[in-house]
Amino acid sequence: MSEGYARENELVSVESNVYDRAMDVGIALSIVTFVVGMLTFADAVPLGATGTELINFFGLLLAATAGGVGIVAVFSYANVVPVTSQRVRGVAFGLLVGLVGLTVAAVALPVSLATMLGLILLVEAGLLAAGGVASRLELVDTDPSRTAGLLAGLAFGVIGAITGAVIVGSLPGVPSAVVGVPLWLLGAVALGVGFGALTIGPREDLGSTLPPALILGVFGATIATAAIGVGWQWAPENLSGGFTGGSIIPLFVLFGSLLTSWSAAKCRADFGARGRQYGAFFVINLNAFLMVAVMVAIVTYVTVKGVSWAFHGFTIGALSLLVVLTPPLVLTIQYARAPAGTDEWHTAARQFFRVIPLAAVGSLATLLLGIFVTGTTFEVPYQYAILVDRSTVMLDTAVSVTPSLQVGNLLVIVSGALLFTYFLRRYGSLRDVGTEYEQLSSVRQGLPAAIGLLGLLSLVYIGIGPVLDGLPIGIGVATLGAVAVAALALAPLGPLVTGEGSLADRAHRNSQLLNVGLLGGVALLTAVVVFEWTAVSNPRLGPVAPVGVVAVIAALASTCAAGLASRARRATDDTLRHRILGDQVTLGLAAAAGYLTLIGLHVAATSEVPFVLGPIEIGIQGSLSWPAVLQGAIPLGEAPGGIYPAIVGTIWIVIGASLFAVPLGLGAAVFLTEYAEQGRFTEVVETATNALWSTPSIVFGLFGAAFLIPRLGDNLSLLAAQLTLSFMLLPLVVITSREAIKSVPDEYRDASAALGVDKWKTIRSVVIPAAMPGVVTGVILGVGRIAGETAPLILVLGSEINATNAIDVLGGFAFTTSPPFVTNDALLTSSAALPTQVWAIITAGVSGSASKGWATAFMLLVVVLSFYAVGITARTYFRRKINYE
Amino acid sequence: MNNQIGDTDTETDTNVSTDSGTDSGLGATAGVETSTTTTAGESEEQVRDEWTDYRFDGPSKLTVENLDVWYGDDHALKDVSMEIPEKSVTALIGPSGCGKSTYLRCLNRMNDRIKAARIDGSVELDGMEIYDPNTNLVELRKRIGMVFQSPNPFPKSIRDNISYGPRKHGEINKGLLARLFGNDDSEKEAELVERSLRQAALWDEVQDRLDDNALGLSGGQQQRLCIARCLAVDPEVILMDEPASALDPIATSKIEDLVTELAKDYTVVIVTHNMQQAARISDQTAVFLTGGELVEYDDTDKIFENPESQRVEDYITGKFG
């Protein structure tokens, strides 16, 4: 194949030859060994596996890979996801060949997994050496540089030195030192220099294949000959424990596979500049993959350990779950509706992918429907261990979905509000569309007045509620409001159903009616519900006022309006009208969601009395039962009890600390960046802030315990914890906000100044909005840190394990006529918190149940991730706002 | 259209400026001789007062006298005196670094925002000194608007960009309270937005997407939006700092048409690198040359056809710069 430099003139080398294929197999083998190394390191597969177990393991790997490669190949062949790169195809081919070979070897050779891994490393070494030599003898066309480079030389020198030290140091029967120089040092120098020279000296093809081949050979031989086998142990004298083959072999394999991937990739891309690029690509990717794997492993580990206790006795009604499922359902529908790319034939395939999430959520919803139609309970029973009186007890429990038609109002409110906001954001505008009737504009002007009047009346009730108890004002006003809402909601339906012209004509003409009727109805009903809440003390409005019924009717009417508009939209071809009718549909759906939310709020406002509609019941008490998360600890009880107090405590700590730190930090950042003269002073402040951010948290804790607590009632308290953590959060908020404000382009400030707008207004309406994503990023990072902070909390908040009652911060507020006018005892008492509870359970030893600790850690993870989710949503929102999306 | 022929009408006016010109001339002559590292190819000559002594009919909108600007130790603008007539287009041309942008930014005190800048001299708007220590900067910049070199709309909707100035000045009130009490100025805002966008010749292109983010517009549209934003605060003078330098020829010609149109109602002062542009759109032209001195100021036709200064002729014919 030595055609000289014929290929140098070719820009595209499509055909792969045997050499390329062999190197692809090498790369694929390194990937396989990398994965197997990780699996064995995590003890997912025993290193000593032999016979059937080993065959099954490799068979499983082969099946999974064949499946993955097969699917991609089918899609590639069908031109849906075309894979045209020879290298990618080569690696896929290599994976198949390698795994088939390994499975055959597992059947043919009676060895353990460890030995097998050693053999693989030896094979890889052989491949690399063969590749390098073939290139050097110019049997293949490659493009090597003169040398592999100083950096590679240094790296292999260091590796060689370590290998030399270990090998020479562990050789039996040799003196430990010659003429005062330790022998291991001699070995290290000899091998280090040797490897370095071997890398730098020869041409690149040899220099970057032979040293890794040698090292792989050493590793492979050590493992394959069981010099370091599964049972091998090394217990250094000054360590209480020791190292075992079980942990050393996977490390050798992981390291060896990184080396192989680098070297084989270099060979595959013909050395030179392309080779270096391809080699680095593989090493960096496997490295990144390793990092991700570590993080995933941590989260998975905590989840697996904690989930059984956290979901003890979890029960939920099918209807509640369906309510929870509605927002995802709407989202997946929207996703499936979105355009699917090009108009070529494989658009169908893309459409298919877009429909998959909808199908998944939809089938789940159907399952739930099935549960309450058939009335059977869906149950997943499982067992887990807890510690009772120092002995392990197995608990039987189950996660179940019951056919209950009860729904808690909170679920309705959250789902409804989510949908309402979603639709309202998608809704564009119906301004100046259709006919503006005279009566309509008077309604439009009257509505704010009515809402304002209701608000005023609510304030009156808050102030002198009991005085008005005897009068039938409350019930009269609420009924009147409800009737008005019903009229508003039903009004748009009339012209839609009857009238002149086509449905689309009528819908278009009555846009304003729809707009006022739907949005006005929701607004008015909101005011009525708020009024109900203030007037609820007496007379009881809940069961009497037709608010709930009206909300249901209005929701149905809005859905009907949306349906009719959608039908009209389908029948129209005119682009503008199409858009207007689309907006009408969205508006109708938004109003329906809004009315549903109001049913939930209505129940919340009139408390205790559930809203009943046929078999469906929306009440304060839903059908969700989640003891671990929604209950406190049960003293001396049978059931394991929950960690609700700790969750609430952590949430309040984070909210309180953010409330203190974010405004202060943002204000300081604005002053330092916009107002203060940039110079010595700002430099000093910046350095001090950075130093404060790296101050150990226990120092903050000591400060809180020694300075804050004596001044805040001399008691471990929630307030002290919030303040202490806010001091920790403050520097990060200042640093990130400053960076964000600095990165706002000066053009905005110039433009604003040139319009004659003063500095403060410019900062408020241009600079801070543009800096908001950066500020939010800082808060997200900071909240992540303080939510899990343990050391300072132990000092200022204490560490309770079995809290039975959650702290009630909102209910703790009391207003008095004498100073200090506002008191809150809840803030001044101690509370449980998730991190301190984990710590307490660990230190409590035998009296604490490990599974509870894991569940607490799991919930801490969930709480922190939820805060992240909120923060990331906020950031996305602000980004969208300033970018043109 | 306004040159020496009609100077009898405004005798007093021009006399004053001539006097001040003479005063400044002495200082300028002294300055020129000692400093100036000239751009390659620029010949040495003395600036004469009569070159910058431009007389015109009608009132002058801006009167600049003996204006000096230093950036630290760098004397960026040397003893500039000129009068800018009302409702006309005045072009400022000259090679890079000659101080024309600095001069422009002096006219609405934008140079105050540069800490290192020190300004000495007098600028009067309708006879009122703007460098008075008690000047109301908000009012000043409302009356003298500015359009920058690169389009710089705010990352807000088109509507909000236009109504930004009036809203911040309290002329349009759209807050929650205003809406609750029914005195919300949406109508007024809509009118203002439409009027400004029409004046800036942008209305037809954006009227159905006023709520879209302004950053989604093309460069030329963004620049016209910036002009509309400037018009929304109802200025008397509009300063433009190379408004078309970042735009393609079509967008540039739109901006040029717009400038000509605006000169009917506003006093426009425009900095440009493009001499054809200056010749096309301006009524009078001021030439700044290296070292921050105003070399010649006269009718545009005069400057481009028969300049007094050899250096100006060299510059205009492209021998240097």
Interface residues (C-beta under 8 A of the other chain):
Chain A: S429 Q445 P448 G452 P745 E747 Y748 R749 D750 A751 S752 A753 A754 L755 G756 V757 D758 K761 S765 V766 P769 A770 K881 I882 N883 Y884 E885
Chain B: N108 M110 R113 L137 V138 E139 L140 R141 K142 G145 M146 F148 S150 N152 P153 F154 P155 K156 Y164 G165 K168 H169 R179 L180 G182 D211 D212 N213 A214 L215 G216 C226 R229 C230 V233
